[in-house]
Every structure is written in structure tokens, then in C-alpha cells.
């Protein structure tokens, strides 16, 4: 394929795989790829936006192409639910972990679901660093059922990538129903598995649809945990109250989630994007999915009780209409704004200008609260709730980086907001403590070293 190779210079391609790149050469690359039978991709797909990803597609029916020969470096295959650019805490952590592990010499690949229904299965290469690439397989989904992607070809993609990549170890990120395809794997049957337990499944009700489905799910869950060489829990508090993990605590290790220290520079905001006003005494930010367990109604009512406090709610979800009606009925539309989804650069600017980030969740569905770590990484103090068994209060800890209130307690939250509004010196001290707490406990480089140690322990056995 000389013409294409000349076009991309020294960029390699493997077998029947060609890169699709964004920018000035996107049209030529796309036309060349289509002329050779490669799956096309619309320029409206977010994957085609300029970013640090480089993409390789492979033709239907030809399977995943071979990858370069292995060496003595540890090779890890990650099995995730979704992969970036899907916006989610687990997905954000996964790509940050892969990049940090690449820096300490671990070679990696990943398989997960495509974030949009009907998009054909494809193989991409994710640029982890200047010298490290990771094969990433996105598997086609036929929609979702009870939050689980329907992907009948996930097992085939897992076998293909496992055979091509030949990992020393499989790192499974749960919950993920498609990960149960591992139980039928022949290629990966003798490879040790490490299960990363991000959250329990189930809503605590045996009568709900999710509760009924869990009665089947739990048998597969137990089989996966039984087969695992190690289980990583994200906090001691969550591990201690996790019923599914109770029989396997002897092989559990606690390693917190982490993120990379963000750059200190924040680009200039456009006139049309959401921002805080300059006249409020306390600027409060919420970022996350608008779900019932997030407890936002308590935060909105606390702001109603506390003059001089402004709240920006960034995110989408099923409770948006209900929350918008609550804001209107409380008569605080000038101080509380639901701004919907925001891009990463807007999110970073909001975090950098907020006085405090609040995560008022009311149940263990909030297993860790990675957004708390994200805020602390920018020097923003945090408010969380002391939900029994959740990692939120452990994340805040006794670091001076934030405060906790009782779950669902509007009065406690209102009193705390009033105190913070009137205590700028306290907020300044908490800003410094937030950065110290992040660097000490949640910097992704430290987390990667701990997880690397888990890998080595497993492989020594």
C-alpha cells in the first residue's frame, strides 16, 4: 500500500490495519481506508476529534491483527465496561492507570464496549506516552439492559485480542456483565486474573428488576471472584461492607483510585459557557450524573436556606426535570443553575473557580467519589456525606481538605455552607490541604506503583 504509507510517513501499520487520523489528512485517509474495505467512520463521531488517540480499524471477518512480538516486560490485558472518550469515573481512572503503568514499563491492551449502539467492533491504538501504544478493542453493542451493554460478540473479541496480545495477567474492572465471558475463555483460562472491584451490583431490593437480575448475576460474580488471583478494593470502608467480597477478603488488597496531577494553566473561558458570578460569597459546584442517589435535592434546599451561596450543577441524568422544577419552586433560579453536560476544559475552569465541590450522595452506590479526588487535584476543597460503607468519607478523611455531613441532612449541609461562606481563611487553608492530600494519597503514579506490586505478587505465585 505505497501511497498510503507515503502519506503517513514512518507511522507503522500492521497487516490489514490502517490508521484513521483527524485533521487535514482525515478525508484522504478515510477514502483510502474505504477503498480497501476498512470500516469507515463518520467525521461526526467524537472519536474523530483531535485528541491523543490514534485509531486502527480492521475489516469485518478478519479478526484482530497480530501485534509485535512479546518481550520480558509484564503484559496486562484490561477488561473494562467502556473506554474513553466515554465520560465516566471508572473509564477516566482506567486510561490514567494505563498511562501511569506505561511509564513504569508495563505493556497493556484493553477491551471494552463501544459507547454508541450499532458501531462495528474495531481495534484502535491508544497513545499512552511518547513511546508506548496500547491496542484497544471496542466491541459493538446492541443497546443496554439494566445498565448493562448487550454485546454477544464480546467473548470473541476477548479471545482474539487475548491470542494476539498474549498477556501475562488479565485486569478485570467490575461491575461489567460482559467480563463473565472470561469464564468460558480458552485462550485466557490459564492466565491469572486480577479483579478491580469498583462497586457492588444491586439496589438492595429483591423486588426490583435489577434485584431480580442480580439473583442470576451473583452466581457468575462468585465464579469470577473465586477464579481471581487477587481482588483490588478501592477503600477499606467499602471492602468491609461489601457482601459479595466477604468470602474472598483474604485475597483482597486496598488500593485507592487516583488521577494525574492536572496542569495548573486553565484556558480562557468563552462568553457563552457556564461560569460563577463574581458577586456571590460562596461558589459551590456539583459535577456528576443526575441520579436519585446523588442527593442533589438536599443540596438545592440547603442553598435555598443559605443566602450568598451560588450553586452550579454540571451533568445530565434522569432527575434533571425534577431538580429543575425544585429550583423553580424554591425561587432560587438566580443562584442555582443546572448547566447540563460540560466539556473537560469547561469542567476544569469551573473546578478552578469554585470555592468548594459538593458530592451529597445518599447511598453506597457512590462507592468512592472520584470527582472528589479530581477537585482536590486542583486545590478545591470538598464536601461529602458520611454514608456507611462508601469510600467518600475515607477520601476526605482527616486531611483538612474537606468536610462531611450526614447523608440526606439538609440542615447540616446548610449550616456548613453558611460557616464556609463566612470563613474565607478556613477555605484558604483547605485549598492548600486539598493539594497536599491529593499528592500524598491519590496521585496516579503512586497508585500505579501499588497496582504494579499486586501484579508482581500474582505473577510470582
C-alpha positions as CSV (number, residue, x, y, z in Angstrom):
1,X,0.0,0.0,0.0
2,X,2.7,2.5,-1.0
3,X,0.6,5.6,-1.5
4,X,-0.9,5.4,2.0
5,X,2.5,4.6,3.6
6,X,4.0,7.7,1.9
7,X,1.1,9.7,3.2
8,X,1.6,8.8,6.8
9,X,5.4,8.8,6.7
10,X,7.0,6.5,9.2
11,X,3.8,5.6,11.1
12,X,3.5,1.8,11.0
13,X,0.6,-0.3,10.1
14,X,0.1,-4.0,10.9
15,X,-1.5,-6.5,8.5
16,X,-4.8,-5.2,7.2
17,X,-4.9,-2.3,9.6
18,X,-4.7,1.4,8.6
19,X,-4.8,4.5,10.8
20,X,-7.6,6.9,10.5
21,X,-6.4,10.3,11.6
22,X,-8.2,13.6,12.2
23,X,-7.2,17.0,10.8
24,X,-6.2,18.0,7.3
25,X,-5.4,14.4,6.1
26,X,-8.7,12.8,7.5
27,X,-10.5,12.8,4.2
28,X,-7.6,11.2,2.3
29,X,-7.1,8.6,5.0
30,X,-10.8,7.8,5.1
31,X,-11.1,7.5,1.3
32,X,-8.0,5.2,1.2
33,X,-9.4,3.1,4.0
34,X,-12.8,2.7,2.4
35,X,-11.3,1.8,-0.9
36,X,-9.5,-1.1,0.8
37,X,-12.6,-2.4,2.6
38,X,-11.9,-0.9,6.0
39,X,-14.8,0.1,8.2
40,X,-15.5,3.8,7.7
41,X,-16.1,6.2,10.5
42,X,-18.1,9.4,10.3
43,X,-16.4,12.7,11.0
44,X,-19.2,13.4,13.4
45,X,-18.0,10.6,15.7
46,X,-16.4,12.1,18.8
47,X,-13.5,9.6,18.3
48,X,-12.5,11.6,15.2
49,X,-12.0,14.8,17.2
50,X,-8.4,15.9,17.6
51,X,-7.0,14.1,20.7
52,X,-4.2,11.9,21.8
53,X,-5.8,8.7,20.3
54,X,-4.5,7.1,17.1
55,X,-7.0,4.7,15.5
56,X,-6.7,1.5,13.6
57,X,-9.7,-0.3,12.1
58,X,-9.8,-3.9,10.8
59,X,-12.1,-5.3,8.2
60,X,-15.1,-7.4,9.3
61,X,-14.4,-11.1,9.4
62,X,-10.6,-10.8,9.5
63,X,-10.3,-10.7,13.3
64,X,-7.9,-8.6,15.3
65,X,-4.5,-8.4,13.6
66,X,-1.3,-9.7,15.2
67,X,0.8,-7.3,17.4
68,X,4.5,-7.1,17.8
69,X,6.4,-10.0,19.4
70,X,6.4,-10.1,23.2
71,X,9.5,-9.5,25.4
72,X,10.2,-9.9,29.1
73,X,8.0,-6.9,30.2
74,X,4.8,-7.6,32.2
75,X,1.9,-7.6,29.8
76,X,-1.6,-6.7,31.1
77,X,-4.9,-7.0,29.3
78,X,-7.6,-4.7,30.8
79,X,-11.2,-5.8,30.6
80,X,-13.5,-2.7,31.1
81,X,-17.1,-1.8,30.6
82,X,-16.5,1.2,28.5
83,X,-13.4,3.1,27.4
84,X,-12.7,6.8,26.8
85,X,-14.0,9.0,25.3
86,X,-17.0,7.7,27.2
87,X,-17.4,10.0,30.2
88,X,-17.3,8.1,33.5
89,X,-15.2,7.8,36.6
90,X,-14.1,4.2,36.0
91,X,-13.2,5.0,32.4
92,X,-11.3,8.1,33.4
93,X,-9.3,6.1,36.0
94,X,-8.6,3.3,33.6
95,X,-6.9,5.4,31.0
96,X,-5.0,7.3,33.7
97,X,-3.9,4.0,35.2
98,X,-2.8,2.6,31.8
99,X,-0.7,5.7,31.1
100,X,0.9,5.6,34.5
101,X,1.7,1.9,34.2
102,X,3.2,2.5,30.8
103,X,5.6,4.9,32.4
104,X,6.9,2.1,34.7
105,X,7.3,-0.3,31.7
106,X,4.1,-2.3,31.8
107,X,2.7,-3.2,28.3
108,X,-1.0,-3.1,28.1
109,X,-4.0,-3.7,25.9
110,X,-7.7,-3.2,26.7
111,X,-11.1,-4.5,25.6
112,X,-14.4,-2.8,26.3
113,X,-17.8,-1.9,24.7
114,X,-18.3,0.8,22.2
115,X,-20.0,3.8,23.8
116,X,-22.6,4.0,20.9
117,X,-25.0,1.3,19.8
118,X,-24.5,-0.3,16.4
119,X,-20.9,0.8,15.7
120,X,-19.0,-2.1,14.4
121,X,-16.3,-3.8,16.5
122,X,-12.9,-2.1,15.9
123,X,-9.4,-2.2,17.1
124,X,-7.7,1.1,17.9
125,X,-4.3,2.1,19.3
126,X,-4.3,4.4,22.2
127,X,-1.1,6.5,22.6
128,X,-0.2,6.2,26.3
129,X,3.1,8.1,26.1
130,X,5.7,9.2,23.6
131,X,6.9,5.6,23.2
132,X,4.0,3.4,24.4
133,X,0.9,2.4,22.5
134,X,-1.9,0.1,23.6
135,X,-4.2,-2.0,21.5
136,X,-7.8,-1.1,22.4
137,X,-10.7,-3.2,21.1
138,X,-14.2,-1.6,21.2
139,X,-16.9,-4.2,20.9
140,X,-20.2,-3.5,19.2
141,X,-23.3,-3.2,21.4
142,X,-27.0,-3.8,20.6
143,X,-28.2,-1.4,23.3
144,X,-28.3,-1.8,27.0
145,X,-30.5,-3.7,29.5
146,X,-30.5,-2.7,33.2
147,X,-27.4,-0.5,32.6
148,X,-25.5,-3.5,31.1
149,X,-24.4,-3.3,27.4
150,X,-25.7,-6.1,25.2
151,X,-22.7,-7.4,23.4
152,X,-22.9,-11.0,22.2
153,X,-19.6,-10.8,20.4
154,X,-17.6,-9.6,23.4
155,X,-16.3,-13.1,24.1
156,X,-15.0,-13.4,20.5
157,X,-13.2,-10.1,20.7
158,X,-11.7,-11.0,24.0
159,X,-10.4,-14.3,22.7
160,X,-9.0,-12.6,19.6
161,X,-7.2,-9.9,21.5
162,X,-6.0,-12.3,24.1
163,X,-4.5,-14.6,21.5
164,X,-2.8,-11.7,19.7
165,X,-1.5,-9.9,22.8
166,X,-0.7,-12.9,24.9
167,X,-1.0,-11.2,28.3
168,X,0.8,-12.3,31.5
169,X,-2.2,-11.2,33.5
170,X,-5.8,-10.0,33.0
171,X,-7.1,-7.0,34.9
172,X,-10.9,-7.1,35.1
173,X,-12.7,-3.9,36.1
174,X,-16.1,-4.7,37.7
175,X,-19.0,-4.3,37.5
176,X,-19.2,-5.5,33.9
177,X,-21.5,-8.3,32.9
178,X,-19.5,-8.9,29.7
179,X,-16.5,-9.8,31.8
180,X,-18.2,-13.1,32.5
181,X,-17.1,-14.2,29.0
182,X,-13.8,-14.9,30.7
183,X,-15.3,-17.9,32.5
184,X,-15.7,-19.5,29.0
185,X,-12.3,-18.4,27.7
186,X,-9.9,-21.0,26.4
187,X,-7.1,-18.5,25.5
188,X,-7.1,-16.8,28.9
189,X,-8.1,-19.8,31.1
190,X,-4.5,-20.3,32.4
191,X,-3.7,-16.6,32.7
192,X,-4.1,-15.2,36.2
193,X,-6.9,-12.6,36.8
194,X,-6.9,-9.5,39.0
195,X,-10.4,-8.2,39.7
196,X,-10.7,-4.5,40.4
197,X,-13.9,-4.1,42.5
198,X,-15.2,-0.6,41.8
199,X,-18.7,-1.2,43.1
200,X,-21.2,-3.8,44.2
201,X,-24.2,-4.5,41.9
202,X,-27.8,-4.4,43.0
203,X,-30.0,-1.8,44.6
204,X,-30.8,-3.6,47.8
205,X,-34.3,-4.6,46.7
206,X,-35.2,-8.2,45.8
207,X,-38.4,-6.9,44.1
208,X,-36.9,-4.5,41.6
209,X,-35.9,-5.6,38.1
210,X,-32.2,-5.0,39.0
211,X,-32.7,-7.1,42.2
212,X,-34.2,-9.9,40.2
213,X,-31.5,-9.9,37.6
214,X,-28.8,-9.9,40.4
215,X,-30.1,-13.3,41.6
216,X,-28.6,-14.7,38.3
217,X,-25.7,-12.3,38.1
218,X,-24.4,-13.2,41.5
219,X,-23.6,-16.8,40.6
220,X,-21.4,-15.6,37.7
221,X,-19.9,-12.9,40.0
222,X,-19.0,-15.6,42.6
223,X,-17.4,-17.7,39.9
224,X,-15.3,-14.8,38.7
225,X,-14.2,-13.9,42.2
226,X,-13.4,-17.5,43.0
227,X,-11.1,-17.7,39.9
228,X,-9.4,-14.4,40.7
229,X,-5.8,-14.5,42.0
230,X,-6.3,-11.0,43.7
231,X,-9.1,-8.6,44.2
232,X,-8.5,-4.9,44.5
233,X,-10.9,-2.8,46.5
234,X,-10.9,1.0,46.3
235,X,-11.2,1.7,50.1
236,X,-11.2,-0.2,53.3
237,X,-14.6,1.1,54.2
238,X,-16.2,-0.3,51.1
239,X,-14.4,-3.6,51.4
240,X,-15.6,-4.0,55.0
241,X,-19.3,-3.6,54.0
242,X,-19.3,-5.4,50.6
243,X,-21.3,-8.6,50.9
244,X,-20.0,-10.1,47.6
245,X,-16.4,-9.7,48.7
246,X,-16.9,-11.1,52.2
247,X,-15.9,-14.7,51.3
248,X,-12.8,-13.5,49.4
249,X,-11.3,-10.9,51.8
250,X,-8.2,-12.9,52.3
251,X,-7.1,-12.2,48.8
252,X,-8.3,-8.6,48.7
253,X,-6.0,-5.6,48.6
254,X,-7.0,-2.0,49.1
255,X,-5.6,0.5,46.6
256,X,-7.4,3.8,46.1
257,X,-8.3,5.3,42.8
258,X,-6.1,8.1,41.6
259,X,-5.6,10.7,38.9
260,X,-2.8,12.5,37.2
261,X,-1.9,16.0,38.6
262,X,-3.5,18.4,36.1
263,X,-1.7,21.3,34.6
264,X,-2.0,24.5,36.5
265,X,-2.8,26.6,33.5
266,X,-6.5,26.9,32.7
267,X,-7.6,28.4,29.3
268,X,-9.7,31.5,29.0
269,X,-13.5,30.9,29.2
270,X,-15.7,31.9,26.3
271,X,-18.6,34.3,26.9
272,X,-21.3,31.7,26.3
273,X,-20.1,28.9,28.7
274,X,-21.4,28.5,32.2
275,X,-19.5,30.2,35.0
276,X,-19.9,31.5,38.5
277,X,-20.9,35.1,39.1
278,X,-18.5,37.5,40.7
279,X,-20.8,38.7,43.5
280,X,-21.6,35.6,45.5
281,X,-19.8,34.9,48.8
282,X,-19.5,31.1,48.3
283,X,-19.4,29.3,45.0
284,X,-20.4,25.6,45.2
285,X,-20.0,23.1,42.4
286,X,-21.5,19.7,41.7
287,X,-20.3,17.6,38.8
288,X,-21.7,14.1,38.0
289,X,-24.7,12.2,36.8
290,X,-28.1,13.4,37.9
291,X,-29.2,10.2,39.5
292,X,-31.6,9.7,42.5
293,X,-28.8,8.6,44.9
294,X,-26.8,11.7,44.3
295,X,-28.9,13.6,46.9
296,X,-29.0,16.9,44.9
297,X,-32.4,17.8,46.3
298,X,-30.8,18.2,49.7
299,X,-28.1,20.4,48.3
300,X,-30.6,22.6,46.5
301,X,-32.7,23.0,49.6
302,X,-29.6,23.8,51.7
303,X,-28.6,26.5,49.2
304,X,-32.2,27.9,49.5
305,X,-31.7,28.3,53.2
306,X,-28.3,30.0,52.8
307,X,-28.2,33.5,51.2
308,X,-25.0,34.4,49.4
309,X,-24.3,30.9,48.1
310,X,-24.3,30.1,44.4
311,X,-24.6,26.5,43.1
312,X,-23.7,25.3,39.6
313,X,-24.8,21.7,38.7
314,X,-23.0,20.2,35.8
315,X,-24.2,16.9,34.4
316,X,-27.2,15.1,32.9
317,X,-29.4,12.3,34.0
318,X,-32.9,11.1,34.9
319,X,-33.6,13.5,37.7
320,X,-32.9,16.7,35.7
321,X,-36.6,17.6,35.2
322,X,-37.4,17.0,38.8
323,X,-34.4,19.1,40.0
324,X,-35.3,21.9,37.6
325,X,-38.8,22.0,39.0
326,X,-37.4,22.1,42.6
327,X,-35.2,25.0,41.8
328,X,-38.1,26.9,40.3
329,X,-40.5,26.1,43.2
330,X,-37.8,27.3,45.7
331,X,-37.4,30.6,43.8
332,X,-33.6,30.4,43.6
333,X,-33.1,30.3,39.8
334,X,-30.7,33.2,40.1
335,X,-28.4,31.3,42.5
336,X,-28.8,27.7,41.3
337,X,-28.2,26.7,37.6
338,X,-28.4,23.3,36.0
339,X,-26.0,23.7,33.1
340,X,-26.1,20.1,31.7
341,X,-23.1,18.3,30.2
342,X,-19.8,20.3,30.1
343,X,-16.7,19.5,28.2
344,X,-13.4,18.8,30.0
345,X,-12.0,22.3,29.6
346,X,-15.2,23.9,30.9
347,X,-15.2,21.4,33.8
348,X,-11.6,22.3,34.7
349,X,-12.4,26.0,34.7
350,X,-15.4,25.5,36.9
351,X,-13.4,23.4,39.4
352,X,-10.6,26.0,39.4
353,X,-13.0,28.9,40.2
354,X,-15.3,27.1,42.7
355,X,-14.8,27.6,46.4
356,X,-15.9,24.1,47.2
357,X,-17.1,21.0,45.4
358,X,-20.0,19.1,47.0
359,X,-21.0,15.4,46.5
360,X,-24.1,14.9,48.6
361,X,-24.8,11.3,47.7
362,X,-27.0,9.3,50.0
363,X,-26.1,5.6,49.4
364,X,-23.2,3.2,48.7
365,X,-23.9,3.4,45.0
366,X,-21.4,6.2,45.4
367,X,-18.6,3.7,46.1
368,X,-15.6,6.1,46.0
369,X,-16.4,9.5,44.6
370,X,-13.5,10.1,42.1
371,X,-14.8,13.6,41.4
372,X,-13.6,14.4,45.0
373,X,-10.1,13.4,44.0
374,X,-10.4,15.4,40.8
375,X,-11.3,18.5,42.8
376,X,-8.5,18.1,45.3
377,X,-6.1,17.7,42.4
378,X,-6.9,21.3,41.5
379,X,-6.8,22.6,45.1
380,X,-10.5,22.8,45.5
381,X,-11.9,21.7,49.0
382,X,-14.7,19.2,49.0
383,X,-17.9,18.4,50.9
384,X,-19.0,14.7,51.1
385,X,-21.5,12.7,53.0
386,X,-20.7,10.1,55.7
387,X,-22.5,7.2,54.0
388,X,-21.7,4.0,55.9
389,X,-19.6,1.7,53.7
390,X,-18.9,4.3,51.0
391,X,-15.4,5.4,50.4
392,X,-16.4,9.1,50.3
393,X,-15.6,10.0,53.9
394,X,-12.4,8.0,53.7
395,X,-11.3,10.0,50.7
396,X,-11.9,13.2,52.6
397,X,-10.5,11.7,55.8
398,X,-8.9,13.9,58.4
399,X,-6.8,15.7,55.9
400,X,-8.3,19.2,56.3
401,X,-9.1,19.1,52.6
402,X,-12.9,19.0,53.2
403,X,-15.8,18.2,55.4
404,X,-18.5,15.5,55.8
405,X,-22.2,15.8,56.7
406,X,-24.8,13.2,57.4
407,X,-26.4,11.7,54.2
408,X,-29.8,13.4,53.4
409,X,-29.3,16.1,56.2
410,X,-30.3,19.4,54.6
411,X,-29.9,21.2,57.9
412,X,-26.3,20.0,58.4
413,X,-25.4,20.9,54.9
414,X,-27.0,24.4,55.2
415,X,-25.1,25.1,58.4
416,X,-21.8,24.0,56.9
417,X,-22.4,26.2,53.8
418,X,-23.2,29.2,56.0
419,X,-20.0,28.6,58.0
420,X,-17.8,28.3,54.9
421,X,-19.4,31.4,53.4
422,X,-18.3,33.4,56.4
423,X,-14.9,31.8,56.8
424,X,-12.6,32.7,53.8
425,X,-9.5,31.9,55.8
426,X,-10.7,28.4,56.6
427,X,-11.4,27.9,52.9
428,X,-7.9,29.1,52.0
429,X,-6.3,26.6,54.4
430,X,-8.5,23.8,53.0
431,X,-7.3,24.7,49.4
432,X,-3.7,24.0,50.5
433,X,-4.6,20.9,52.3
434,X,-6.5,19.6,49.3
435,X,-3.4,19.7,47.1
436,X,-1.3,18.0,49.9
437,X,-3.9,15.3,50.4
438,X,-4.1,14.6,46.6
439,X,-0.3,14.4,46.2
440,X,0.1,12.1,49.2
441,X,-2.7,9.7,48.6
442,X,-4.2,9.9,45.2
443,X,-1.6,10.7,42.6
444,X,-1.9,8.2,39.8
445,X,1.8,7.5,39.8
446,X,1.7,6.2,43.4
447,X,-1.5,4.2,42.6
448,X,0.2,2.6,39.6
449,X,3.2,1.5,41.6
450,X,0.9,-0.2,44.2
451,X,-1.0,-2.0,41.5
452,X,2.2,-2.9,39.8
453,X,3.2,-4.5,43.1
454,X,0.0,-6.5,43.0
455,X,0.8,-7.7,39.5
456,X,4.2,-8.9,40.6
457,X,2.8,-10.7,43.6
458,X,0.4,-12.6,41.4
459,X,3.0,-13.5,38.8
460,X,5.5,-14.7,41.5
461,X,2.9,-17.3,42.5
